[in-house]
Amino acid sequence: MFSKGKLCTRQIALFSVLVAVSIAVQLTKTFLFVEFTSLIIFSTGVVFGSLLGAFLGGLVMFVNGFLSPWGLAGLNMPFQMLGMGIMGAVGGLYRMKNNNKIGFYAETAILGAFLTLVYYLITNAGFAFQLAFVLSQIPLLEALVLTQIWGAVFTVLYTVSNTFLFGIGAVPLVNTMQKLLGGGKKCQ
């Protein structure tokens, strides 16, 4: 979508709005187990590519690490940044190559589930490293198993929620972003 890696004014404006919206959404307390940040990050990756999708994911979680209404992320912040960066990067790799809308709804629902599982495996592993190395309380393998068990309920609930949100929200969000960018016309 971009020529020689340069963004035009319209693309810069939309990306800036997406940065602001993503951070605002992430820092707003929502219903338990419902979050829209992953959907926005993934969709940004689809429209803007893997690099900007990953950048947005990492940036949002960096800001969240300090300003979250739930408290500081602490040593888990790099794991959150990595997990959400993967969300945006995979969006860029996916790139809406399926023109079958029903297929795209199903595929994005499955991707939403998979990426949410990956995100929570990574962030739960971050807690395990904190337990094992920083607090020196238990061996790493035991910490990994415990954190995955402790986080299982949250992982399942967020995975179900994101499966639904990606399945109904990715297509309209990507289509809207693309229309705002001129629907594939060359950017000036």
N, C-alpha and C positions, 0 to 999 in steps of 0.2 A: 504494500500500500504506500510505502514511503520511498521517494527517490533519493538515492544516495544517503540515506539515513537522516535527512533533514526534515524537520517538521515545519509545516506552514502555519500561519497564524490561527486558522480554524482548528487545526490539530492541537496546537499548544493550548488554545483556550479550552477545548474540550478536556484535554488531559489535566489541566489545572483544576477544572471543576471536579473531575473524577477524584483527584487527590483530596480536595477539600471535602467532598461528599463522603469518601471512604473513611477519612479520619473522623469526621463528625459522626458517622454511623457507628464506627468502632467505639467511640468514646461515649456513646449514649447507651444508658441501660435499657435493655429490651426485655421482652418476654424470655424467660428461662429456656434455653436450648434453641432459640431462634436467633440467627445472626445473618446479616446481609452482606457483610464485608467480603466473604469468600466469593459470593456471586459477582459482586462488582469487580473484584480483582481478576477473577477468571475471565469475565467478559471483556475487561480492559485488555487482557492478554490476547484474546481472540481478535480484537479490533486493531490494537497497536503493536502486537507482536510480543514475543517472549521476553525480550530485554526490558521493555517498558512495563510489561505485566509483572515481571519479577521485581523490578525496581519499586513499583507501587506497593506490592505486597510487603516487601522488606521495610519500606518507609513507614507504612501504616502501622506495622507492628513495633517499629522503633519508637514512634510517637506514643503508641499505646503503652509501651513499656514504662513510660514515665508519667503519663497523664490519665491512665485508665481509672474509671470510677470504682473499679474493683480492687485497686491497689497497685503497687509497683510490681512489675514482672520480675525484677531482679535478675538472677543468673539464668533464668529461663528465656529471657528476651532473644538471644541469638537463635534459639531453637524455634521460637515463634516466628522470627523473621525468615528463617530458612523454610519453614513449613508454608507460610503464606507466599513467599517468593516462588516456591514450587507451584503453588496454585496459579499464579499469574503466568509463569513460564509454560506450563502445560496448556493454558488457554491459547498462548501464541503458537504452540505446536499444533493444536487442534485446528484452528483457523477456519471453522465452519465450512469444511470441504463437502459436506453432505447437503445437497440441495433439497432433499426430501425433508420437509419440515417436521413431519411426525417422527421420522428417524432422528432428526436433530434433537427434538425434545427428549426422546428416549436416551440417546447417547449422552446428552449433557446431564441427565439425571444420574446415569451410571457413573459418569466422570465425577459428578458432585459427590456421590457416595464414596468412590475410590479416593478422591483427593482429600476428603474429610478424614477418612481412616488414616491416610498417610500423615496428614497434619497432626492428628492426635497421637499417632505412634511416635512421631518426632518430638512433640512437646512433652509427652509422658516420659520419653527417654531422657529429655532434659532434666526433669525432676529426679530421675534415677541417678543421673550423674551428680546432681547436687547432693543427694543422699549419700552416695558412695564416696565421692571425692572431697566435697566441700565439708560436709558434716562428719565424714569418716565414721558413719554409724554402722553400715552394713556393706557386705561385698557387692560389687557391681551387678553380677548376674541376679542375685537376690533382689536388689533394688529395681532392676529392669522388670522382673516378674511382678513384684509388688506394685509398682506404679502402673503397669498395664492393667492389673486386676483392679486397683483402686479407681483408675480412670475409665474402666469398661462401661459403666453406666452412662457417664457423660459422653463417651465416644459413640455409643449406640444411639443415644438420643439426638446428638448433633448430626450424626450421619443420616438418620431418618429425616430430620428437618431439612438438611442441605440437599438430600435427594429430591425432596418435594420442591424446594425453592429453585434449584437448578433446572428441574424438569419443566416448571411452568414459567420461570423468569429469564432464563438465558437467551432464548430466541427473541423475545420482545426487546430485551435490553440491548443485545447486539444489533438488532435491526434499527433501533432508535439511534444508537451511536453512529452507525453507518450512514443513516439519513442525515444526521447533524453534520457529518463530514462531507456531505454532498453525494452520497450514494455511489461512490466509486469513481466519480469524476476526478480528473487531475487537479490536485491542490495547487493553489497559486499563492 
